[in-house]
Amino acid sequence: MQTVNPYEVKGDIDYNKLIADFGLKPLTKETLERLDNLAKGSNYMIRRGIYFAERDLNWLFDQYEQGNRFYVYTGIAPSGGMTIAQTMQFQMAKWLQDRFGAEVLIMIPDEEKFLVKRNPAFTLDNGHKLAMEDALDVAALGFDSRKTQIFLDTEYAKTMYKQAVRVSKYITSSIIKDAFGFGNDMNIGALFYTSFQAVPAFLKSVQAEKNIPCLIPMGVDQDVHFRVARNAISKLGYYKPASLVSKFMPGLSMNPKMSASDPNDTIYLSDDEATVVKKVNKAITGQQATMELQKKHGGNPDNCAVCQYYKYMFEPDDKKLNAIFEGERNGSLLAGEHKKDLAMRINKFLKEHREAKKKLEKKLDEFMLHD
């Protein structure tokens, strides 16, 4: 049995079943071709099926073709250091910004995990500190500061709260409990949180005093927030947000989702070179037990964390990726060289990211929204 929501992911993930259960639409060939034409190019994560489902994407394209340009909304809930997997939605948001000139609105809810985590050591001050660190990590991914706005919930609450109250009038506590699996012991702050998270999906429309389409790139575990909120947003007279929905990047042990709470299964943006090498060397591969057996029988790249990391982030060239997968299958690629190359690529990415962060340390406020 699988469980997929923002606070728990477990079981063998069946993405086709999630499409049916969540009421999503698979990304069809026709939709992909339309996106490629409008974007004047394709995105490797979409091309490879990492982004696998959508809501109202063709409606969004219709609006765009009629001159009603969309903005992008995404975010991250701080719970520890940001992982490489958590950069996926931001990399997609940046691609949409680059290709469509879209404004990007990024929510960093510094209160969410404080409300939901059953850990008294995780304080509201912890959440705020981690959120500021995440804000710098996000900005360093290359966003245009003229078209990108980042905010922390507790620092933008004056603007957000009135709209969240309007949303909450149309969402009952029983809907939230059923959607998230909350019991009667869950605090009322957690029950209210979805109303807050819904606001950026129509906030630009409120501010412009006209309807502006919104596109949300998100992991499939976040879809529940917007399944709950879409009807409420519509009842307020605003467009329902469109969405691009992604699969999970696996952990180093091939757990279905890389978790920021498991340091041994995760690559953090803060990991140093030696730590990355150590973690990658322990990663699960799809190879045979011995070099001889691997050369003779080959392995399975679909069950290999190293191959999956190339697929999700570290080899954007499809021909080169296919060669890596084929090398795993036919036994010509061995685990040692495989892991050495991946660790080198990850460390290159992290080094460049650290350099970008250093340059932005005193410029972060150019991105930030405050009340």
C-alpha positions as a Markdown table, in Angstrom:
| # | Residue | x | y | z |
|---|---|---|---|---|
| 1 | Met | 0.0 | 0.0 | 0.0 |
| 2 | Gln | 1.3 | 3.4 | -0.9 |
| 3 | Thr | 0.9 | 6.7 | 1.1 |
| 4 | Val | 1.8 | 10.0 | -0.7 |
| 5 | Asn | 1.2 | 13.3 | 1.0 |
| 6 | Pro | 3.4 | 16.2 | 2.0 |
| 7 | Tyr | 4.2 | 14.7 | 5.4 |
| 8 | Glu | 4.5 | 11.0 | 4.5 |
| 9 | Val | 5.7 | 9.0 | 1.5 |
| 10 | Lys | 5.9 | 5.3 | 1.8 |
| 11 | Gly | 5.3 | 2.0 | -0.1 |
| 12 | Asp | 6.1 | 1.2 | -3.7 |
| 13 | Ile | 5.0 | 4.2 | -5.6 |
| 14 | Asp | 2.7 | 3.5 | -8.5 |
| 15 | Tyr | 2.5 | 6.7 | -10.5 |
| 16 | Asn | -0.3 | 5.5 | -12.7 |
| 17 | Lys | -2.4 | 4.8 | -9.7 |
| 18 | Leu | -1.6 | 8.3 | -8.3 |
| 19 | Ile | -2.9 | 9.8 | -11.6 |
| 20 | Ala | -6.2 | 8.0 | -11.1 |
| 21 | Asp | -6.5 | 8.6 | -7.4 |
| 22 | Phe | -5.6 | 12.3 | -7.5 |
| 23 | Gly | -7.5 | 13.1 | -10.7 |
| 24 | Leu | -4.4 | 14.2 | -12.6 |
| 25 | Lys | -3.9 | 14.0 | -16.4 |
| 26 | Pro | -0.9 | 12.2 | -17.8 |
| 27 | Leu | 1.4 | 14.4 | -19.9 |
| 28 | Thr | 0.5 | 13.3 | -23.5 |
| 29 | Lys | 2.6 | 13.5 | -26.6 |
| 30 | Glu | 0.3 | 16.3 | -28.0 |
| 31 | Thr | 0.7 | 18.4 | -24.8 |
| 32 | Leu | 4.4 | 17.9 | -24.8 |
| 33 | Glu | 4.7 | 19.0 | -28.4 |
| 34 | Arg | 2.6 | 22.1 | -27.7 |
| 35 | Leu | 4.8 | 23.0 | -24.8 |
| 36 | Asp | 8.0 | 22.5 | -26.8 |
| 37 | Asn | 6.6 | 24.7 | -29.6 |
| 38 | Leu | 5.6 | 27.5 | -27.2 |
| 39 | Ala | 8.9 | 27.2 | -25.3 |
| 40 | Lys | 10.9 | 26.9 | -28.5 |
| 41 | Gly | 12.8 | 24.0 | -27.0 |
| 42 | Ser | 12.2 | 21.0 | -24.7 |
| 43 | Asn | 13.1 | 20.4 | -21.0 |
| 44 | Tyr | 14.9 | 17.1 | -20.3 |
| 45 | Met | 13.0 | 16.4 | -17.1 |
| 46 | Ile | 9.7 | 16.7 | -19.0 |
| 47 | Arg | 11.1 | 14.8 | -22.0 |
| 48 | Arg | 12.1 | 11.9 | -19.8 |
| 49 | Gly | 8.9 | 11.6 | -17.9 |
| 50 | Ile | 10.2 | 12.9 | -14.6 |
| 51 | Tyr | 7.4 | 15.4 | -14.9 |
| 52 | Phe | 4.6 | 13.0 | -15.7 |
| 53 | Ala | 1.3 | 14.6 | -15.0 |
| 54 | Glu | -0.5 | 17.9 | -15.1 |
| 55 | Arg | -3.6 | 19.9 | -14.4 |
| 56 | Asp | -5.1 | 22.5 | -16.8 |
| 57 | Leu | -1.9 | 22.8 | -18.8 |
| 58 | Asn | -3.6 | 23.1 | -22.2 |
| 59 | Trp | -6.0 | 25.8 | -20.7 |
| 60 | Leu | -2.9 | 27.7 | -19.6 |
| 61 | Phe | -1.4 | 27.4 | -23.1 |
| 62 | Asp | -4.7 | 28.8 | -24.5 |
| 63 | Gln | -4.4 | 31.8 | -22.2 |
| 64 | Tyr | -0.8 | 32.3 | -23.1 |
| 65 | Glu | -1.6 | 32.3 | -26.9 |
| 66 | Gln | -4.3 | 34.9 | -26.2 |
| 67 | Gly | -1.8 | 37.2 | -24.6 |
| 68 | Asn | -2.6 | 36.4 | -20.9 |
| 69 | Arg | 0.9 | 35.6 | -19.7 |
| 70 | Phe | 1.2 | 33.2 | -16.7 |
| 71 | Tyr | 3.4 | 33.4 | -13.6 |
| 72 | Val | 5.0 | 30.5 | -11.8 |
| 73 | Tyr | 4.5 | 29.6 | -8.1 |
| 74 | Thr | 6.5 | 27.1 | -6.2 |
| 75 | Gly | 8.2 | 26.7 | -2.9 |
| 76 | Ile | 9.9 | 24.6 | -0.2 |
| 77 | Ala | 9.1 | 23.9 | 3.4 |
| 78 | Pro | 12.3 | 24.1 | 5.5 |
| 79 | Ser | 13.1 | 21.0 | 7.6 |
| 80 | Gly | 16.8 | 20.7 | 7.4 |
| 81 | Gly | 19.4 | 21.6 | 4.8 |
| 82 | Met | 18.2 | 21.7 | 1.2 |
| 83 | Thr | 18.8 | 18.5 | -0.9 |
| 84 | Ile | 19.7 | 18.2 | -4.5 |
| 85 | Ala | 16.3 | 16.6 | -5.1 |
| 86 | Gln | 14.6 | 19.7 | -3.7 |
| 87 | Thr | 16.2 | 21.8 | -6.4 |
| 88 | Met | 14.1 | 20.1 | -9.1 |
| 89 | Gln | 11.0 | 22.3 | -8.8 |
| 90 | Phe | 13.2 | 25.4 | -8.8 |
| 91 | Gln | 15.2 | 24.3 | -11.8 |
| 92 | Met | 11.8 | 23.8 | -13.6 |
| 93 | Ala | 10.6 | 27.2 | -12.5 |
| 94 | Lys | 13.8 | 28.8 | -13.8 |
| 95 | Trp | 13.4 | 27.0 | -17.1 |
| 96 | Leu | 9.9 | 28.4 | -17.4 |
| 97 | Gln | 11.2 | 31.9 | -16.5 |
| 98 | Asp | 13.9 | 31.6 | -19.1 |
| 99 | Arg | 11.6 | 30.3 | -21.9 |
| 100 | Phe | 8.4 | 32.3 | -21.2 |
| 101 | Gly | 9.8 | 35.3 | -19.4 |
| 102 | Ala | 7.5 | 34.3 | -16.5 |
| 103 | Glu | 7.6 | 36.0 | -13.1 |
| 104 | Val | 8.3 | 33.5 | -10.3 |
| 105 | Leu | 6.8 | 33.6 | -6.9 |
| 106 | Ile | 8.5 | 31.4 | -4.3 |
| 107 | Met | 6.9 | 30.6 | -0.9 |
| 108 | Ile | 9.1 | 29.4 | 2.0 |
| 109 | Pro | 6.7 | 28.5 | 4.8 |
| 110 | Asp | 8.8 | 28.9 | 7.9 |
| 111 | Glu | 5.9 | 27.8 | 10.0 |
| 112 | Glu | 4.7 | 24.6 | 8.3 |
| 113 | Lys | 7.0 | 22.0 | 9.8 |
| 114 | Phe | 6.8 | 23.7 | 13.2 |
| 115 | Leu | 3.0 | 23.1 | 13.0 |
| 116 | Val | 3.1 | 19.5 | 11.6 |
| 117 | Lys | 6.3 | 18.0 | 13.0 |
| 118 | Arg | 5.8 | 16.1 | 16.2 |
| 119 | Asn | 9.2 | 17.2 | 17.4 |
| 120 | Pro | 9.4 | 19.7 | 20.3 |
| 121 | Ala | 13.0 | 20.5 | 19.3 |
| 122 | Phe | 11.8 | 22.0 | 16.0 |
| 123 | Thr | 10.9 | 25.5 | 17.0 |
| 124 | Leu | 9.4 | 28.4 | 15.1 |
| 125 | Asp | 12.8 | 30.1 | 15.3 |
| 126 | Asn | 14.4 | 27.0 | 13.8 |
| 127 | Gly | 12.0 | 27.2 | 10.9 |
| 128 | His | 12.8 | 30.8 | 10.3 |
| 129 | Lys | 16.6 | 30.3 | 10.4 |
| 130 | Leu | 16.3 | 27.3 | 8.0 |
| 131 | Ala | 14.0 | 29.3 | 5.7 |
| 132 | Met | 16.5 | 32.1 | 5.3 |
| 133 | Glu | 19.2 | 29.6 | 4.4 |
| 134 | Asp | 16.8 | 28.0 | 1.8 |
| 135 | Ala | 16.0 | 31.4 | 0.4 |
| 136 | Leu | 19.7 | 32.0 | -0.4 |
| 137 | Asp | 20.0 | 28.5 | -1.8 |
| 138 | Val | 17.0 | 29.1 | -4.1 |
| 139 | Ala | 18.2 | 32.5 | -5.3 |
| 140 | Ala | 21.6 | 31.0 | -6.1 |
| 141 | Leu | 20.1 | 28.7 | -8.6 |
| 142 | Gly | 20.2 | 31.4 | -11.2 |
| 143 | Phe | 16.8 | 33.2 | -11.0 |
| 144 | Asp | 16.4 | 36.7 | -12.4 |
| 145 | Ser | 16.0 | 39.0 | -9.4 |
| 146 | Arg | 13.9 | 41.4 | -11.5 |
| 147 | Lys | 11.3 | 38.7 | -12.1 |
| 148 | Thr | 11.6 | 36.6 | -9.0 |
| 149 | Gln | 10.1 | 37.2 | -5.5 |
| 150 | Ile | 10.8 | 35.1 | -2.5 |
| 151 | Phe | 8.9 | 35.4 | 0.8 |
| 152 | Leu | 8.7 | 33.7 | 4.2 |
| 153 | Asp | 5.2 | 33.2 | 5.5 |
| 154 | Thr | 5.8 | 34.9 | 8.8 |
| 155 | Glu | 7.3 | 37.9 | 7.1 |
| 156 | Tyr | 4.6 | 38.3 | 4.5 |
| 157 | Ala | 1.6 | 37.4 | 6.7 |
| 158 | Lys | 0.0 | 40.9 | 6.5 |
| 159 | Thr | -0.4 | 40.5 | 2.8 |
| 160 | Met | -1.3 | 36.8 | 2.9 |
| 161 | Tyr | -3.6 | 36.4 | 5.8 |
| 162 | Lys | -6.6 | 38.2 | 4.5 |
| 163 | Gln | -6.7 | 36.1 | 1.4 |
| 164 | Ala | -6.0 | 32.9 | 3.4 |
| 165 | Val | -9.1 | 33.7 | 5.5 |
| 166 | Arg | -11.2 | 34.0 | 2.4 |
| 167 | Val | -10.0 | 30.6 | 1.1 |
| 168 | Ser | -10.5 | 29.0 | 4.5 |
| 169 | Lys | -14.2 | 29.8 | 4.5 |
| 170 | Tyr | -14.7 | 27.2 | 1.8 |
| 171 | Ile | -12.6 | 24.4 | 3.3 |
| 172 | Thr | -13.9 | 22.4 | 6.2 |
| 173 | Ser | -11.8 | 20.8 | 8.9 |
| 174 | Ser | -13.2 | 17.4 | 7.9 |
| 175 | Ile | -11.9 | 17.9 | 4.3 |
| 176 | Ile | -8.4 | 18.7 | 5.6 |
| 177 | Lys | -8.4 | 15.7 | 8.0 |
| 178 | Asp | -9.5 | 13.3 | 5.3 |
| 179 | Ala | -7.1 | 14.7 | 2.7 |
| 180 | Phe | -4.0 | 14.6 | 4.9 |
| 181 | Gly | -4.9 | 11.8 | 7.2 |
| 182 | Phe | -4.9 | 14.1 | 10.3 |
| 183 | Gly | -6.5 | 12.9 | 13.5 |
| 184 | Asn | -8.4 | 14.9 | 16.1 |
| 185 | Asp | -5.2 | 15.6 | 17.9 |
| 186 | Met | -3.8 | 17.7 | 15.1 |
| 187 | Asn | -3.5 | 21.4 | 16.0 |
| 188 | Ile | -5.7 | 23.9 | 14.2 |
| 189 | Gly | -2.7 | 25.7 | 12.8 |
| 190 | Ala | -1.9 | 22.6 | 10.6 |
| 191 | Leu | -5.6 | 22.5 | 9.6 |
| 192 | Phe | -5.4 | 26.1 | 8.4 |
| 193 | Tyr | -2.1 | 25.8 | 6.6 |
| 194 | Thr | -3.5 | 24.7 | 3.2 |
| 195 | Ser | -5.5 | 27.9 | 3.1 |
| 196 | Phe | -2.3 | 29.9 | 3.5 |
| 197 | Gln | -0.4 | 27.8 | 0.9 |
| 198 | Ala | -3.2 | 28.4 | -1.6 |
| 199 | Val | -2.9 | 32.2 | -1.6 |
| 200 | Pro | 0.1 | 32.6 | -3.9 |
| 201 | Ala | -1.8 | 30.7 | -6.6 |
| 202 | Phe | -4.0 | 33.7 | -7.1 |
| 203 | Leu | -2.2 | 36.5 | -5.3 |
| 204 | Lys | -0.9 | 38.1 | -8.5 |
| 205 | Ser | -4.6 | 38.3 | -9.7 |
| 206 | Val | -5.6 | 40.0 | -6.5 |
| 207 | Gln | -2.8 | 42.5 | -6.8 |
| 208 | Ala | -3.3 | 43.2 | -10.5 |
| 209 | Glu | -7.1 | 43.3 | -10.0 |
| 210 | Lys | -7.5 | 41.0 | -13.0 |
| 211 | Asn | -7.2 | 37.3 | -13.5 |
| 212 | Ile | -3.7 | 36.1 | -14.2 |
| 213 | Pro | -3.0 | 32.4 | -14.9 |
| 214 | Cys | -0.7 | 30.6 | -12.5 |
| 215 | Leu | 1.5 | 27.5 | -13.1 |
| 216 | Ile | 2.8 | 25.4 | -10.2 |
| 217 | Pro | 5.6 | 22.9 | -10.8 |
| 218 | Met | 5.4 | 20.6 | -7.8 |
| 219 | Gly | 6.2 | 17.1 | -6.5 |
| 220 | Val | 3.3 | 14.8 | -6.6 |
| 221 | Asp | 3.2 | 14.7 | -2.7 |
| 222 | Gln | 2.2 | 18.4 | -2.8 |
| 223 | Asp | -0.8 | 18.0 | -5.1 |
| 224 | Val | -3.2 | 17.4 | -2.2 |
| 225 | His | -2.9 | 21.1 | -1.0 |
| 226 | Phe | -4.2 | 22.3 | -4.4 |
| 227 | Arg | -6.8 | 19.5 | -4.9 |
| 228 | Val | -8.3 | 20.8 | -1.7 |
| 229 | Ala | -7.9 | 24.5 | -2.5 |
| 230 | Arg | -8.8 | 24.7 | -6.2 |
| 231 | Asn | -12.6 | 24.9 | -5.7 |
| 232 | Ala | -12.2 | 27.5 | -3.0 |
| 233 | Ile | -10.0 | 29.6 | -5.3 |
| 234 | Ser | -12.6 | 29.3 | -8.0 |
| 235 | Lys | -15.4 | 30.3 | -5.7 |
| 236 | Leu | -13.5 | 33.5 | -4.9 |
| 237 | Gly | -13.6 | 34.3 | -8.6 |
| 238 | Tyr | -10.0 | 33.5 | -9.6 |
| 239 | Tyr | -8.5 | 31.0 | -12.0 |
| 240 | Lys | -7.7 | 27.6 | -10.7 |
| 241 | Pro | -3.9 | 27.1 | -10.9 |
| 242 | Ala | -2.5 | 24.8 | -13.5 |
| 243 | Ser | 0.3 | 22.4 | -12.5 |
| 244 | Leu | 3.2 | 20.4 | -13.7 |
| 245 | Val | 3.7 | 17.4 | -11.4 |
| 246 | Ser | 6.9 | 15.4 | -10.9 |
| 247 | Lys | 8.0 | 12.1 | -9.7 |
| 248 | Phe | 10.3 | 11.7 | -6.7 |
| 249 | Met | 14.0 | 11.6 | -7.1 |
| 250 | Pro | 15.0 | 8.5 | -5.2 |
| 251 | Gly | 17.4 | 8.3 | -2.3 |
| 252 | Leu | 20.9 | 6.8 | -2.5 |
| 253 | Ser | 19.5 | 3.5 | -1.2 |
| 254 | Met | 16.7 | 3.6 | -3.8 |
| 255 | Asn | 14.1 | 4.7 | -1.3 |
| 256 | Pro | 11.2 | 6.1 | -3.4 |
| 257 | Lys | 11.9 | 9.7 | -2.2 |
| 258 | Met | 15.1 | 11.3 | -1.1 |
| 259 | Ser | 14.4 | 12.6 | 2.4 |
| 260 | Ala | 16.0 | 15.7 | 4.0 |
| 261 | Ser | 15.6 | 13.9 | 7.4 |
| 262 | Asp | 17.9 | 11.0 | 6.4 |
| 263 | Pro | 21.5 | 12.3 | 6.0 |
| 264 | Asn | 22.8 | 8.9 | 4.8 |
| 265 | Asp | 20.3 | 8.6 | 2.0 |
| 266 | Thr | 20.6 | 12.2 | 0.8 |
| 267 | Ile | 22.9 | 14.7 | -0.9 |
| 268 | Tyr | 22.6 | 18.1 | 0.7 |
| 269 | Leu | 23.7 | 21.3 | -1.0 |
| 270 | Ser | 25.9 | 21.9 | 2.0 |
| 271 | Asp | 27.8 | 18.5 | 1.6 |
| 272 | Asp | 31.6 | 18.9 | 1.1 |
| 273 | Glu | 33.5 | 17.0 | -1.6 |
| 274 | Ala | 34.6 | 14.2 | 0.7 |
| 275 | Thr | 31.1 | 13.6 | 2.0 |
| 276 | Val | 29.7 | 13.4 | -1.5 |
| 277 | Val | 32.3 | 10.8 | -2.5 |
| 278 | Lys | 31.6 | 8.8 | 0.6 |
| 279 | Lys | 27.8 | 8.9 | 0.1 |
| 280 | Val | 27.9 | 8.1 | -3.6 |
| 281 | Asn | 30.3 | 5.2 | -3.0 |
| 282 | Lys | 27.7 | 3.6 | -0.7 |
| 283 | Ala | 24.8 | 4.1 | -3.2 |
| 284 | Ile | 22.8 | 1.2 | -4.3 |
| 285 | Thr | 23.5 | 0.1 | -7.9 |
| 286 | Gly | 21.7 | -2.2 | -10.2 |
| 287 | Gln | 24.9 | -4.2 | -10.9 |
| 288 | Gln | 25.7 | -7.8 | -10.2 |
| 289 | Ala | 27.4 | -8.9 | -7.0 |
| 290 | Thr | 30.9 | -9.2 | -8.6 |
| 291 | Met | 32.8 | -7.6 | -11.4 |
| 292 | Glu | 32.9 | -10.9 | -13.3 |
| 293 | Leu | 29.1 | -11.4 | -13.1 |
| 294 | Gln | 28.5 | -7.8 | -14.1 |
| 295 | Lys | 30.6 | -8.1 | -17.2 |
| 296 | Lys | 28.9 | -11.4 | -18.1 |
| 297 | His | 25.3 | -10.6 | -17.3 |
| 298 | Gly | 25.0 | -6.8 | -17.0 |
| 299 | Gly | 22.8 | -5.0 | -14.5 |
| 300 | Asn | 19.5 | -3.1 | -14.2 |
| 301 | Pro | 19.7 | 0.8 | -14.5 |
| 302 | Asp | 16.1 | 1.1 | -13.3 |
| 303 | Asn | 17.2 | -0.2 | -9.9 |
| 304 | Cys | 20.4 | 1.8 | -9.7 |
| 305 | Ala | 20.6 | 5.0 | -7.8 |
| 306 | Val | 23.6 | 6.1 | -9.7 |
| 307 | Cys | 21.8 | 5.8 | -13.1 |
| 308 | Gln | 18.8 | 7.5 | -11.7 |
| 309 | Tyr | 20.8 | 10.5 | -10.5 |
| 310 | Tyr | 22.2 | 10.9 | -14.1 |
| 311 | Lys | 18.6 | 10.7 | -15.4 |
| 312 | Tyr | 17.1 | 13.2 | -12.9 |
| 313 | Met | 19.8 | 15.8 | -12.9 |
| 314 | Phe | 23.4 | 15.1 | -13.9 |
| 315 | Glu | 23.2 | 14.1 | -17.6 |
| 316 | Pro | 20.9 | 16.3 | -19.6 |
| 317 | Asp | 22.1 | 14.9 | -22.9 |
| 318 | Asp | 19.8 | 12.0 | -23.9 |
| 319 | Lys | 22.3 | 10.2 | -26.1 |
| 320 | Lys | 24.9 | 10.2 | -23.3 |
| 321 | Leu | 22.3 | 9.1 | -20.8 |
| 322 | Asn | 21.2 | 6.2 | -23.0 |
| 323 | Ala | 24.9 | 5.2 | -23.3 |
| 324 | Ile | 25.2 | 5.1 | -19.5 |
| 325 | Phe | 22.0 | 3.0 | -19.1 |
| 326 | Glu | 23.2 | 0.7 | -21.9 |
| 327 | Gly | 26.6 | 0.3 | -20.3 |
| 328 | Glu | 24.9 | -0.8 | -17.1 |
| 329 | Arg | 22.7 | -3.3 | -18.9 |
| 330 | Asn | 25.4 | -4.9 | -21.0 |
| 331 | Gly | 28.1 | -5.0 | -18.3 |
| 332 | Ser | 30.6 | -2.6 | -19.9 |
| 333 | Leu | 30.1 | 0.0 | -17.2 |
| 334 | Leu | 31.4 | -1.0 | -13.7 |
| 335 | Ala | 30.3 | 0.4 | -10.4 |
| 336 | Gly | 33.6 | 2.0 | -9.4 |
| 337 | Glu | 34.0 | 4.2 | -12.5 |
| 338 | His | 30.3 | 4.8 | -12.5 |
| 339 | Lys | 30.3 | 6.2 | -9.0 |
| 340 | Lys | 33.5 | 8.2 | -9.4 |
| 341 | Asp | 32.1 | 10.0 | -12.4 |
| 342 | Leu | 28.8 | 10.8 | -10.7 |
| 343 | Ala | 30.5 | 12.1 | -7.5 |
| 344 | Met | 32.7 | 14.4 | -9.7 |
| 345 | Arg | 29.6 | 15.8 | -11.4 |
| 346 | Ile | 27.7 | 16.4 | -8.1 |
| 347 | Asn | 30.7 | 18.1 | -6.6 |
| 348 | Lys | 31.1 | 20.3 | -9.7 |
| 349 | Phe | 27.4 | 21.3 | -9.3 |
| 350 | Leu | 27.8 | 22.0 | -5.6 |
| 351 | Lys | 31.0 | 24.0 | -6.0 |
| 352 | Glu | 29.3 | 26.3 | -8.6 |
| 353 | His | 26.3 | 26.6 | -6.3 |
| 354 | Arg | 28.5 | 27.6 | -3.3 |
| 355 | Glu | 30.2 | 30.2 | -5.4 |
| 356 | Ala | 26.8 | 31.6 | -6.6 |
| 357 | Lys | 25.6 | 31.8 | -3.0 |
| 358 | Lys | 28.7 | 33.7 | -1.9 |
| 359 | Lys | 28.1 | 36.3 | -4.5 |
| 360 | Leu | 24.4 | 36.7 | -3.4 |
| 361 | Glu | 24.9 | 36.8 | 0.3 |
| 362 | Lys | 24.7 | 40.6 | 0.5 |
| 363 | Lys | 22.1 | 40.8 | -2.4 |
| 364 | Leu | 19.5 | 38.4 | -1.2 |
| 365 | Asp | 17.1 | 41.2 | -0.2 |
| 366 | Glu | 16.8 | 42.0 | -3.9 |
| 367 | Phe | 14.6 | 38.9 | -4.1 |
| 368 | Met | 12.7 | 39.1 | -0.8 |
| 369 | Leu | 9.2 | 40.3 | -0.2 |
| 370 | His | 8.4 | 41.7 | 3.3 |
| 371 | Asp | 5.3 | 43.4 | 4.7 |
